[in-house]
Amino acid sequence: MEGLEKLKPIALLFLRLALGIIFIFHGYPKLFTHPHQTADAFVKMGFPAYFAYISGVLEFFGGIMLIAGLFTRIAGLLLAAEMAIALVKVHGLLSNPMNVHNYEFPLACAVGSFALVGAGAGLISLDHAIYSKRGNFPKKSRNKGRD
């Protein structure tokens, strides 16, 4: 298993890249190509129109933050919360949990984002580059298996 542990930095990088690309792809039109149509759609779903812009900002800039690995835990938490709201209010997770096809994509995005909250950005990130120099990252324990 220790050999697999060496894959953790690249696995976290791939997770950040995949989620970042997805969120940028979904946030960009909300902000730059179809903001009024998106706002109208949000109103039809029962949200205030300005939620479309909040969603666009979270997804577009949150996606950029994930790719860069900058403030990853905060971005991941905000994106996971947004996806949780979408799961319940838009995709009907609670009203019909057996229709997995209705909510599988936002569920995967929510869980992936939340995994980054717990795991952090990893070694290949701006978070690591910035905070490891300041000494703000916890030191690895020398008590292997006894923690």
C-alpha positions in Angstrom: 0.0 0.0 0.0 2.9 2.4 0.6 3.6 2.3 -3.2 0.1 3.4 -3.9 0.5 6.3 -1.4 3.1 7.7 -3.8 0.3 8.2 -6.4 -1.6 10.5 -4.0 -0.2 13.8 -5.4 -1.0 12.9 -9.0 -4.4 11.6 -8.1 -5.3 14.8 -6.3 -4.0 16.8 -9.3 -6.2 14.8 -11.7 -9.2 15.2 -9.4 -8.6 19.0 -9.2 -8.1 19.3 -13.0 -11.2 17.2 -13.8 -13.5 19.1 -11.4 -11.9 22.4 -12.3 -12.6 21.9 -16.0 -16.2 20.8 -15.4 -16.9 23.8 -13.1 -15.3 26.3 -15.5 -17.3 24.8 -18.4 -20.6 25.2 -16.5 -19.8 28.6 -14.9 -18.5 30.4 -18.0 -21.9 30.6 -19.8 -23.6 31.7 -16.7 -21.3 34.7 -16.5 -20.3 35.5 -20.1 -22.5 34.0 -22.8 -26.0 33.5 -21.5 -26.4 35.4 -18.2 -29.9 36.6 -18.8 -31.2 33.2 -19.9 -29.5 31.6 -16.9 -31.1 34.1 -14.6 -34.5 33.4 -16.1 -34.0 29.7 -15.6 -33.0 30.2 -12.0 -36.2 32.2 -11.4 -38.2 29.3 -12.9 -36.5 26.9 -10.5 -37.6 29.1 -7.6 -34.3 30.9 -6.9 -33.7 34.7 -7.0 -32.2 35.8 -10.4 -29.0 36.9 -8.7 -28.3 33.3 -7.7 -27.4 32.6 -11.3 -24.5 35.1 -11.0 -23.4 33.7 -7.7 -23.5 30.2 -9.2 -21.5 31.4 -12.2 -18.9 33.1 -10.0 -18.6 30.0 -7.8 -18.2 27.6 -10.6 -16.0 29.7 -13.0 -13.6 31.1 -10.4 -13.9 28.1 -8.1 -12.9 25.9 -11.0 -9.9 28.1 -11.7 -8.9 27.9 -8.0 -9.2 24.1 -8.1 -7.0 23.8 -11.2 -4.3 26.1 -9.6 -4.6 24.3 -6.3 -5.1 27.7 -4.6 -7.4 27.9 -1.5 -8.5 24.4 -2.6 -10.3 23.5 0.6 -12.3 26.7 0.7 -13.2 26.5 -3.0 -14.0 22.8 -2.6 -16.3 23.5 0.3 -18.2 26.3 -1.5 -18.6 24.1 -4.7 -19.7 21.1 -2.6 -22.3 23.3 -0.9 -23.5 24.7 -4.2 -23.8 21.2 -5.6 -25.7 20.0 -2.5 -28.2 22.8 -3.0 -28.6 21.8 -6.6 -29.0 18.2 -5.7 -31.9 18.9 -3.4 -33.6 21.9 -5.0 -33.0 21.3 -8.7 -32.3 17.6 -9.2 -34.8 16.1 -6.7 -32.5 13.9 -4.7 -34.8 13.9 -1.7 -38.1 13.8 -3.6 -37.1 10.8 -5.7 -33.9 9.1 -4.6 -34.3 6.1 -6.8 -33.9 8.2 -10.0 -30.2 8.3 -9.8 -29.9 9.4 -13.5 -31.5 12.7 -12.4 -28.7 13.6 -10.0 -25.6 11.5 -10.6 -23.6 14.3 -12.2 -24.0 16.9 -9.5 -23.6 14.2 -6.9 -20.2 13.2 -8.3 -19.2 16.9 -8.5 -20.3 17.5 -4.9 -18.5 14.4 -3.5 -15.4 15.1 -5.5 -15.3 18.7 -4.3 -15.9 17.6 -0.7 -13.1 15.0 -1.0 -10.8 18.0 -1.8 -12.0 19.7 1.4 -10.8 16.7 3.4 -7.6 15.8 1.5 -6.5 19.3 0.4 -4.8 20.1 -2.9 -1.8 17.8 -2.5 1.9 18.4 -3.3 1.4 19.6 -6.8 -0.4 22.8 -6.0 0.0 26.5 -5.2 -1.4 25.8 -1.7 1.6 23.5 -1.1 4.1 25.9 -2.6 2.8 28.8 -0.6 2.0 27.2 2.8 4.9 24.7 3.0 7.4 27.6 2.9 5.6 29.3 5.8 5.6 26.1 7.8 1.8 26.0 8.0 1.5 22.4 6.8 1.5 19.7 9.5 4.6 17.7 9.7 4.4 14.0 8.8 4.3 11.8 11.9 7.3 9.6 12.6 5.1 7.1 14.5 4.2 4.9 11.5 1.1 3.0 12.2 0.9 4.2 15.9 -1.1 7.4 15.4 
